[in-house]
Amino acid sequence: MCAAEQAMNSRSSQLPHETEAFYRSYLASALEGIWCLETDMPVSTALPEEEQVALILRCGYIAQSNSAYARMHGVARPEEMCRRRLQDLLARSGSQGAELLRTFVRGGYRLVENELCLETADGTCRWFSLNLTGIVENGSLVRAWGSQRDVTQQYERVAEGWLATFDAIRDAVLVMDLDRRVVLANTATFALFRLPARAVLGRPYHELLLEAGIRVADCPVARALRIKKRTEVEIPWSVRGVWLLGTVDPILDEAGGVTQVVHVLKDITERKVSETAACRQLQFERCISALSARLMQASNDQVNAEVHVALREIREFFELDRTELLEVTADQSALKVVESSPAPSCGQGLAEPMDVAVAFPWVFERVVRRGQCVLASTLDDLPPEAEADRVECLAQGIRSILVIPLSVSASVGYVVVAIATRREHTGLEEYIPRLRLMGDILVNALARQQAEVRARRLWDQLAHVARVAALGELVAALAHELTQPLTAMLSNAQAAQRRLASGHLDPAELEEILADIVSDDLRAGEVIRRVRLSLKKGTWQPQRLDCNRLVIDVARLLRNDALLRQVAISLDLAPTLPSVQGDPIQLQQVLLNLVVNAMDAVEDLPATRRQVRIATRSLPPGRIQVEVCDRGPGIAADNLAGVFAPFYTTKPVGLGMGLAICRSIIQAHEGTIEARNNPDGGATLWFTLPVYEPGQTVQAGVPTLPLPALPSMSPGRP
Amino acid sequence: VTAASPTVFVVDDDSSLRRSLARLLEAAGYRAETFAAPADFLAHAGIQGSGCLLLDLQLPGLNGLELQQRLHEAGCLMPIVFLSGQADVPDSVRAMKAGALDFLTKPCRDVDLLAAVASALEMDRRQRRERAEVGVIQEHLASLTPREREVLSHVLSGALNKQIADALGTVEKTIKVHRARVMAKMQAGSVAELVRLAERAGVLPSPPFQQTVARSP
């Protein structure tokens, strides 16, 4: 023991005697209870703390007291308190007495304004503020003087005030000790746990949690006790469908030790739900925008796959068991499945095609005929008149069903069906607007797809018409091509007949004649085959071909026409030209078109200047070019860009589809087609095509490949 | 087929057709010569020869109608039978106006073709005969003196010797002598024959004198 502590001890040892003197003089007159505690034997201060406490408790008795003190113990006169054992007096305060004595011993045999709760004879609890000063002589505690005031009323007022405050708080507020036993709780707590106060107060908190069905692991109290800091967590209370915000504030003593914790539980279900809803909403929006983007880019043959993906997303998003998109037939009498997305665990659902209109007559009537939504969260929601539908639902294991009509141009064109089979899906109603939105997006895509298919069909027809028209212009030439071999055959045959009749038929000559007839017959057949091929509708037969050959064929086809119109067609062919891959008939049509146009362009010139030149050249790397050049008036600068637009024509009786179709065909061949005016007069139209590469077999052998891309139907470009 | 046989000149750019036509013509007893292009035919020495032309209307370089015109300009009067792949009315009218003998549409039957060829060759023969006759008359005309030509033209206009003498400022007797010489040189037996011969040779009567005669009572 150091000198400073000794000095303090000696100084503090003076104090008890003065206090004793004060108490003695004050004993009679004091309003507060004053008493003197003595022990049967001196308690050595050298003993270990616990032994001192035990000794004081065992040997202590009331030596003197005043009447105020006696009244506190429910007796009239102080004499009656004399010789009362301390043990007895503290018997009903549990460990509180020993605790107080421990504080007394540890604090140098002094207690200052310590709280003590004593149960009185009538069983009520009273709070006292206790002071105790021990007299230590010769290393032993010999006496102790105490004073105590009844502060019960004060306490109750304060406590009542606090409790009223607590109870006013709508959040549950609990005070817990270090053992996580509930010391204090407000009425909101009792309400939250749906328990009476007595089932909460004094209970270990984790028991409450277990009973309530909250995972103890989710409770922040333990953590707050460990880290000794404010802790806040969101606690899911799934059995109640509630979210709680749990806050724990530790109450620290002077030494920084935790004595108690204050735990507040706030119901944040509403916020959480709206947050979750917002989150889901956002998720849904993302889903929709992603879907829209995908559908925008989807080619016609991908649309159905995207619809399927969307249905799966809807099903997963809304936790449904099956989603379907059905199309109403044109006569509004039946539905046919466009796409269906059953949950993997639910099998195929409507595996066999069934007549929905027959199986679900009431639903069909409501949705398709009247354009109303049908929602049955449970089958009981179906009205009595929907008995057939209900039976069908039962048969299919459907427990909740939502059917939404989707309009296409003023009538119900499609129907979205959402089905739950594993459980009754109560939340379907709020999904209606979203499902409708999603459905509208899908239907728009499908409508667009159909419009494009229709437009494509129309385009094919137009292409066919244009082809026929182009051929009409060439009928004369083709007829000539046919008449040549026919005439030759006829003349040969008749020459042979004559020789035969005259008896002068030389076998060698006959052989020549027959050989010529055979070759002319084949020639006529070839002409017919070409015509037939040209007339055939939109079949795409890509093959490796030589553009020089193509030019020569076209020049030959047009030779007669050119002769009649006195147009000189000159060929300027590249000596070596890589092959391209394409449809010979379509490319022939393009070149025919360009050359016929060129011939039209020079029509009004003097015969000597009616010149059309067809040239081919290789454009490294990897392209070839075919150009048709005329000496005509050229193309007006305003029109130069628009010549490939549909319905562009300068001819009095032209459809204006020729060059548009040419462009479609060339684009489908991954080529380009352009027009320019020549510096020295006339116009040049040319197209380029990629060179055939042996590895490039994407198109080869596929009989029906994408047809020429549709040109934009907007009016000619500026 | 002998060298004396009439020749049919076939101009068509289609070799097979050319061959077959030649065969047919030869089987019918004609000589046939074939050309792929009008230019080849024009370059051929035989354009003044006898025969007829079987011509495709649509030909490279020069079409059939143009060839017809060039042959006319070259003084070739060979009859032409046109063969056409397509019967185009304006073209056929033009061809016929320009003297085409026939206009056949391919494919045509041998009888039609051979009939057309036969009539073309007949026409050629007639034309050649006529041209030979006119040649003789023209030779006779060429032997006349200028005075005799004058007298001839007055005789053709139907003037009497006296009137001719008046017009030429001489006496009737002298005119008589000229007239006799003209008749002899032209080998005409009568004035009527003389008029016919002169007509065929394209000699015209003297117009002013005719007017004078017309005015006389």
Boltz contact constraints between the chains, C-beta under 6 A:
constraints:
  - contact:
      token1: [A, 476]
      token2: [B, 86]
      max_distance: 6.0
  - contact:
      token1: [A, 479]
      token2: [B, 86]
      max_distance: 6.0
  - contact:
      token1: [A, 480]
      token2: [B, 85]
      max_distance: 6.0
  - contact:
      token1: [A, 483]
      token2: [B, 85]
      max_distance: 6.0
  - contact:
      token1: [A, 483]
      token2: [B, 106]
      max_distance: 6.0
  - contact:
      token1: [A, 483]
      token2: [B, 107]
      max_distance: 6.0
  - contact:
      token1: [A, 484]
      token2: [B, 14]
      max_distance: 6.0
  - contact:
      token1: [A, 484]
      token2: [B, 17]
      max_distance: 6.0
  - contact:
      token1: [A, 486]
      token2: [B, 107]
      max_distance: 6.0
  - contact:
      token1: [A, 487]
      token2: [B, 17]
      max_distance: 6.0
  - contact:
      token1: [A, 487]
      token2: [B, 106]
      max_distance: 6.0
  - contact:
      token1: [A, 487]
      token2: [B, 107]
      max_distance: 6.0
  - contact:
      token1: [A, 488]
      token2: [B, 16]
      max_distance: 6.0
  - contact:
      token1: [A, 488]
      token2: [B, 17]
      max_distance: 6.0
  - contact:
      token1: [A, 488]
      token2: [B, 20]
      max_distance: 6.0
  - contact:
      token1: [A, 490]
      token2: [B, 107]
      max_distance: 6.0
  - contact:
      token1: [A, 491]
      token2: [B, 20]
      max_distance: 6.0
  - contact:
      token1: [A, 491]
      token2: [B, 21]
      max_distance: 6.0
  - contact:
      token1: [A, 491]
      token2: [B, 24]
      max_distance: 6.0
  - contact:
      token1: [A, 492]
      token2: [B, 20]
      max_distance: 6.0
  - contact:
      token1: [A, 494]
      token2: [B, 24]
      max_distance: 6.0
  - contact:
      token1: [A, 494]
      token2: [B, 110]
      max_distance: 6.0
  - contact:
      token1: [A, 495]
      token2: [B, 23]
      max_distance: 6.0
  - contact:
      token1: [A, 495]
      token2: [B, 24]
      max_distance: 6.0
  - contact:
      token1: [A, 495]
      token2: [B, 27]
      max_distance: 6.0
  - contact:
      token1: [A, 498]
      token2: [B, 27]
      max_distance: 6.0
  - contact:
      token1: [A, 499]
      token2: [B, 27]
      max_distance: 6.0
  - contact:
      token1: [A, 516]
      token2: [B, 16]
      max_distance: 6.0
  - contact:
      token1: [A, 520]
      token2: [B, 16]
      max_distance: 6.0
  - contact:
      token1: [A, 560]
      token2: [B, 58]
      max_distance: 6.0
  - contact:
      token1: [A, 563]
      token2: [B, 58]
      max_distance: 6.0
